[in-house]
């Protein structure tokens, strides 16, 4: 379980996040939304280890993540994607995943006597198949359309066998049909059981993956997220199902608009 406890993040005199608390359990798919300047991106970055906290605590499976670098988060089973897809464009789609899978096994370099193409090939191909990229395995990442790059980044992150998946606007920049397909994949990941990582820090075998994502597109939230957290002015204004937060008067007035009054 992820526990965010009275999270505070200030930038000078600006209170970007002001005492936010929530939990995300194994198997849950939770969306973090809010208007521009609400603090959701800052909150997300703090959870991912990008920013040090001004106050509060972040706990994952009973272990404090406060002050740990992103690499230490990954070692504990916490992985993230970025709003703009981050992949190695000089490598093929398959090589991108192979490199991540090899690193996930504790190997931080590849011996001159080993060729990348021969490493973790079967499991890497399976991840490309899972993310809808199986037929593009041998395509250079540079040549992939943007929607495919977003899926490739997800496959790369999944190669680390995370138990908590943090997605920064996974549907950003995608057309409506692409968004729908990607979010169906994301929703399915939340209930996916996995294997324990090296040393068992990320979770135990069979434990369902938890997913927390930020998003602007409401069609990537409705029908996808089990629960929605709404940040307004750095504070948690509402949480619940999409239908429940759509009926919240403050959320409608400050963010969604009256057109979402009935979900």
N, C-alpha and C positions, 0 to 999 in steps of 0.2 A: 504493500500500500504506500502511495505517495501522500505525505502530509505536509501541507504548506501552513505554517503557523505564524500568524501575525507578521506577514512579510512586509517590510518597509524598504523602499529604495528612494533616496533623495539624490538629485543632481544639483549641488549648490543649494539654493533656496527653493528649488522646485520639488514638490512631493509627487513623484511619478507614481509610486505605489505606496498606499497609506494604510497598512494594517489589514492585509488580505489573508484570509484563512479558508482552506478547503481541503478535501481529500479526494483521491482517485484510487479506486480499488482494482485489483486484478480482474481482467475481463471487461472492464468498463471502457467506453469510448466517450470522452468528455471534450466539449468544445468550449474555448475561452474566447468570448466576443466582446465587442464594445465599440463606441464611436472613436474616431481619430483623436489621439491624445488622451485616451482613457487609461492608459498604462498597461494594456494587455501585452504589448510587445516587450516592455520592460520586465513585466512579471514573468513572461516566458523565458526571457534571457537570463533572469536570475535563477530560475529553476534549472536551466540548462548549464549553468556554471559560467556564463559569459560575463556577468556582472557580480561583484561582491555585494553582499547585503548591507544595508544601513542598519537594519534590525530584523528580528524574527529568526525563524529556523525553517529549514527544508529537510525532511526526513524521508528516506526511501528504504522500505523493509527494515525499519528499526535503526538504520545507519544515517548519521547526519551527513548531509552533502554540503553544509556551509563551508565556504572557503576552498572547496576542492576544484581543481582545474577540470575542463571538459574531458580530458583523457582519463581522469580518475572516475568521472561519472560513467564513462563507457566501461571501465573495468568492473563497475558495480551493476552493469546491466541497464544503463540509461543511455539511450542514443537519440540523436536529433537529426532532422533535415532542416534546410534553409528555405527562405521565401524564394530566392533565386537558386535554381538547382545547381549543386556543386558536384561535378564529376571530373574525371581525368579525361580530357577531350582527345589526347594523343593515343589513348588506348581504345580497344574495342569494348563493346558493352560487356562481353564475357570477361575480359581481362580486368575491367573495373571491379567486378564482383569477386573474381578470383583473388585480386590483391587484398580486398577487404576481408575475405574469408581467411586468407593466410595470416593476416595481421591478427585476426580474432583468435587464432590458435596460439598466440604468443610469439609469433615470428615477426620481428620488426624489420627484417631485411631478407632479401632473397639471395641465396648463395649463387655464385657464378656458375656452379655446377648444376643448378636447377633452373629450368625454364619456367617462366610464369604460366605458360600455356598448359603445362602438365600438372599444375597444382590446384587442388580442390575443384577440379573441373565438373564433376558430376553434381555436387551440391550447388555450385554456382549456376550451372545450367538450370537446375530445378528452381532456383530463386528467380531467374529470368522468366521461366515458364509461369511461375506464380504471379509475377507482376505484368504478364502479358507481352513480354519482350523476347520470348523464346526464338522466334524467327529472325530477330535482329542481333543475335549473339555475336556475329562476326562483323557487324557494322562498326565503324569508328564512331566513338561518342560525338565527335565534332559534327558529324553529318546527320545526327539524329534530330528529328523535329523536337520542339520544346516539350511537348507533352510526353514524348518518349524519354527525354532527359529527366523529367520529374519522376517517372516510374523507375528509371535506372538508379537515380539517387536513393529511392526507397529500397530497391533491391540491394544496393551497396550497404545501406544501414542495417537491413535485415541479416546480412552476412555476419554481423557482429553478435547475432542471437540476443537482441535486447529483450528485457522483460518490461521495460517502460519505454514507450516510443513517443518522442516529442516531435510534432510536425508543425513547422512554421508556415502557415498559409499554404497547405498542400495543393489547393486548387487555384492558386494565384496564376494569372496569365493564361488559363486554359479556357477553351470554348465550352459551352454548356454541356455538350455531349461528352467531351473529354473529362470535365469535372465530375459528371455523374458516374462515369466508369471508374475513375480513380477513387472516388469516395466510397463506392461499393467495395472496392478492394480494402480501403482503410477500415471500414466498418467490420469486414470479415477478419481483419488482423486482430481486432480487440478481443475476440473470443478464442484466438488460436493458442493452443497449448504448445509449450516449447521445451527445450532441454536446458539443463543447468549449464551455466558458463564455467570457465576455468575457475576452480576453487569454490564454485557455488555461490559467489557473492551476489549475482544478479537475481537469483531465485532458484527454486527447486524444479526438477524435471516435472512436466505436466502442468505447471502453473500458467494460467492464462495471461496473455500479454495485456497490459494497460496502455491506452492511447490517450494523449492529451494534445489537442491541436488548436491553433488560433485560426480564425477565418473571417473574411469580410463578406463572402457570398453566402446568403442565407439558404440557397438551394444546396449548399455543401454542409449545412447544419441540420436543417429539417429532414427528418427521416434517417439521419445518419448518427447523430450524437445521442447516446443514452441520456445524457444530462448536459445542460448548458449553463455556463457561468457567465454572468454579465458584469463587466467592470465599467464603472462610470466615475470619472474624476479620481481614479486611483483606488476606488473602494468597490467591494463586491455589492452590487445593487440588487441582484436577484440570482437565484439558481433553481433549476428544476428541468422538466422536460421542455422541449421547444414550445409545445402548446401552452404550458404553464407560464413560461417567461413572456410569451406573446400576449398573454392577458394581463400582465403586470402593467399598471398604469404608468409608473415611472419609466419603465423600459420603452413602452410605446411612445411616450412623450419625448424622451431624451434620445432615443436611438432608432427604434424600428419604424415609428410612424403609426398612425391610427389604422392604416390599411392592414396591419398584421394583428388587429384586435382579436380575430378569431382563428389565428394560427395559419 
